[in-house]
Amino acid sequence: MKLLVTGGAGYVGSVCAARLIEAGHDVVVVDDLSTGHVDAVPDGCRFVEGDIAEIADTLLPEGFDGVLHFAAKSLVAESMREPAKYWYGNVVTSLRLLEAIRRHSVPRLVFSSTAATYGEPETVPVLETAATRPTNTYGATKLAIDNAMTSYAAAHGLAAVSLRYFNVAGAHGRFGERHTTETHLIPIVLQVALGQRDSVAIYGEDYPTGDGSCVRDYIHVTDLADAHLLALDHAEPGEHQIYNLGNGTGFSVKQVIETCRQVTGHEIPVTMAARRPGDPAVLVASSDKARTEFKWEPAKADLTEIVRDAWTFTKARAGA
Ligand SMILES: NC(=O)c1ccc[n+]([C@@H]2O[C@H](COP(=O)([O-])OP(=O)(O)OC[C@H]3O[C@@H](n4cnc5c(N)ncnc54)[C@H](O)[C@@H]3O)[C@@H](O)[C@H]2O)c1
């Protein structure tokens, strides 16, 4: 298929673009490099630098079989301080992309949605039928895009799939996590192991979990990429399908830090901090729907393997 990948110079987009190329697809990457890196764009694709909101109408008339839309602003704290950046950068941009998709008759759209659309779920593992009550602006903007996709599928026959990722981690060769503002636990802990930070903060150790720290679900980025390939195959005209993607196993913050200690051989000092508002005790996905309908099975569900791949990538980037 000929596919447009928005945000393909970012973390998840670069890994997915690489996997799509490996699978034989013809890939065009668009990225404005606002948080991405030009050297993260995989070989074997065409790269167009620019804002997808501006460029979609110029590119899509070439004829595409599908769009995979990763481009977004995705920092929760920033979304609370600067909501306009998120309502424009995520919602307005995606609406302009959706309109271009409609005008130029692109049949498929696969979108990077998020667990943040659910807010603080009442039950875990979280099913796709759980209530969507985002507790931050980032999650609210992603939910708005999901809702727009439902309307476009119904009205215009678009084959639309939203993949709601939980915590993405790991790396694929030279493609990995390189956020300038890093908010994700595993890369932060690995920065401590590299000597780039003194310690890692644990926010709360009085949660009703085994060791008192929060429990989260980590999905290896290559397993996530494989789900995108399957989503392209399973997208149905006129339907908007939503799938949660995690590996279904929760790991506590303390377990993640301990695994990072074992993988890196570094002591990784920790500091204790107060709970952060809006942090649920346990956030674990039920990915049963993707497993059943896509026959998707995470190949790298083991936390040690996820951390090892991230560490190999991090050390290589640091020249360590
Ligand atoms: N990383 C995670 O754990 C996670 C979890 C849930 C959902 N997501 C979603 O997955 C997607 C990818 O996340 P990521 O971690 O790779 O982020 P990232 O910041 O590394 O990648 C986003 C890319 O989009 C580009 N971009 C942003 N706005 C653009 C625009 N208007 N036009 C063109 N390019 C633009 C950026 O330059 C960047 O390269 C995002 O939509 C994010 O919300 C990520």
The ligand as an SDF file (V2000), in Angstrom:
LIG
                    3D

 44 48  0  0  0  0  0  0  0  0999 V2000
    4.7220    7.5150   23.5920 N   0  0  0  0  0  0  0  0  0  0  0  0
    3.6750    7.0750   24.2930 C   0  0  0  0  0  0  0  0  0  0  0  0
    3.8150    6.4120   25.3450 O   0  0  0  0  0  0  0  0  0  0  0  0
    2.2660    7.3580   23.7830 C   0  0  0  0  0  0  0  0  0  0  0  0
    1.1730    6.8690   24.5270 C   0  0  0  0  0  0  0  0  0  0  0  0
   -0.1170    7.1000   24.0450 C   0  0  0  0  0  0  0  0  0  0  0  0
   -0.3060    7.7850   22.8510 C   0  0  0  0  0  0  0  0  0  0  0  0
    0.7680    8.2810   22.1820 N   0  0  0  0  0  0  0  0  0  0  0  0
    0.5240    9.0250   20.9220 C   0  0  0  0  0  0  0  0  0  0  0  0
    1.3580    8.4740   19.9160 O   0  0  0  0  0  0  0  0  0  0  0  0
    1.7690    9.4790   18.9930 C   0  0  0  0  0  0  0  0  0  0  0  0
    3.2780    9.4680   18.8530 C   0  0  0  0  0  0  0  0  0  0  0  0
    3.8480    9.7270   20.1360 O   0  0  0  0  0  0  0  0  0  0  0  0
    5.4190    9.8490   20.3150 P   0  0  0  0  0  0  0  0  0  0  0  0
    5.7390    9.4550   21.7090 O   0  0  0  0  0  0  0  0  0  0  0  0
    6.0830    9.1760   19.1820 O   0  0  0  0  0  0  0  0  0  0  0  0
    5.5940   11.4400   20.1870 O   0  0  0  0  0  0  0  0  0  0  0  0
    6.7270   12.2680   19.4360 P   0  0  0  0  0  0  0  0  0  0  0  0
    6.6130   13.6650   19.9600 O   0  0  0  0  0  0  0  0  0  0  0  0
    8.0360   11.5700   19.5080 O   0  0  0  0  0  0  0  0  0  0  0  0
    6.2420   12.2260   17.9210 O   0  0  0  0  0  0  0  0  0  0  0  0
    5.2870   13.1070   17.3810 C   0  0  0  0  0  0  0  0  0  0  0  0
    5.8270   13.5870   16.0360 C   0  0  0  0  0  0  0  0  0  0  0  0
    4.8480   14.4050   15.3900 O   0  0  0  0  0  0  0  0  0  0  0  0
    5.4830   15.5560   14.8480 C   0  0  0  0  0  0  0  0  0  0  0  0
    4.4300   16.5890   14.7190 N   0  0  0  0  0  0  0  0  0  0  0  0
    3.7240   17.1750   15.7140 C   0  0  0  0  0  0  0  0  0  0  0  0
    2.8050   18.0240   15.1910 N   0  0  0  0  0  0  0  0  0  0  0  0
    2.9390   17.9490   13.8300 C   0  0  0  0  0  0  0  0  0  0  0  0
    2.2600   18.5680   12.7390 C   0  0  0  0  0  0  0  0  0  0  0  0
    1.2550   19.4350   12.9350 N   0  0  0  0  0  0  0  0  0  0  0  0
    2.6430   18.2550   11.4750 N   0  0  0  0  0  0  0  0  0  0  0  0
    3.6650   17.3740   11.2650 C   0  0  0  0  0  0  0  0  0  0  0  0
    4.3390   16.7580   12.2540 N   0  0  0  0  0  0  0  0  0  0  0  0
    3.9690   17.0450   13.5380 C   0  0  0  0  0  0  0  0  0  0  0  0
    6.6110   15.8620   15.8150 C   0  0  0  0  0  0  0  0  0  0  0  0
    7.6490   16.6440   15.2600 O   0  0  0  0  0  0  0  0  0  0  0  0
    7.0800   14.4520   16.1880 C   0  0  0  0  0  0  0  0  0  0  0  0
    8.0760   13.9910   15.2970 O   0  0  0  0  0  0  0  0  0  0  0  0
    1.1820   10.7930   19.5190 C   0  0  0  0  0  0  0  0  0  0  0  0
   -0.0100   11.0420   18.8270 O   0  0  0  0  0  0  0  0  0  0  0  0
    0.9200   10.4890   20.9870 C   0  0  0  0  0  0  0  0  0  0  0  0
   -0.1260   11.2870   21.4940 O   0  0  0  0  0  0  0  0  0  0  0  0
    2.0500    8.0780   22.6000 C   0  0  0  0  0  0  0  0  0  0  0  0
  1  2  1  0
  2  3  2  0
  2  4  1  0
  4  5  1  0
  4 44  2  0
  5  6  2  0
  6  7  1  0
  7  8  2  0
  8  9  1  0
  8 44  1  0
  9 10  1  0
  9 42  1  0
 10 11  1  0
 11 12  1  0
 11 40  1  0
 12 13  1  0
 13 14  1  0
 14 15  2  0
 14 16  1  0
 14 17  1  0
 17 18  1  0
 18 19  2  0
 18 20  1  0
 18 21  1  0
 21 22  1  0
 22 23  1  0
 23 24  1  0
 23 38  1  0
 24 25  1  0
 25 26  1  0
 25 36  1  0
 26 27  1  0
 26 35  1  0
 27 28  2  0
 28 29  1  0
 29 30  1  0
 29 35  2  0
 30 31  1  0
 30 32  2  0
 32 33  1  0
 33 34  2  0
 34 35  1  0
 36 37  1  0
 36 38  1  0
 38 39  1  0
 40 41  1  0
 40 42  1  0
 42 43  1  0
M  CHG  2   8   1  16  -1
M  END
$$$$
